[in-house]
Amino acid sequence: MKKIGSIAGLFLSAFLLTSCLHSYIEQNKKVGNTIVERIEEYRAANDSLPDSLAGIGLDESIRITIDDKDGTLFCYEKVDSLNYIVWFGTTLGEGMYYYSDTKQWEDRLRAIPADSQSY
């Protein structure tokens, strides 16, 4: 009986951890989408991408705190004249990446084909 309780406790812990991670990721995607919107507004106004987040009035990389937790670091990379990536870390060595060529968040790092049309 103790073994069943231990297994149930393990599954419950895994479920709660997964739920918390999912909530963390979704909250940070919303923040990331705000950064993406500012980049796209810059693109529309200047017909180019900013060289860094400083071009849209933010620090080179920005740490944002949600619900009094340690801040999440958001980063931006201009890949070429048309494409960029915005990302944040989720767990050690893992992250969520927004790719302008697909306008989607992905959980893996990949290359963007040079000067692929993104808007």
Secondary structure, DSSP 4 states (H G I P E B T S, - for coil): -HHHHHHHHHHHHHHHHHHHHHHHHHHHHHHHHHHHHHHHHHHHHHSS--SSGGGGTS-SSEEE-STTSPPEEEEEEE-SSS-EEEEEE-STT-EEEEETTTTEEESS-----TT----
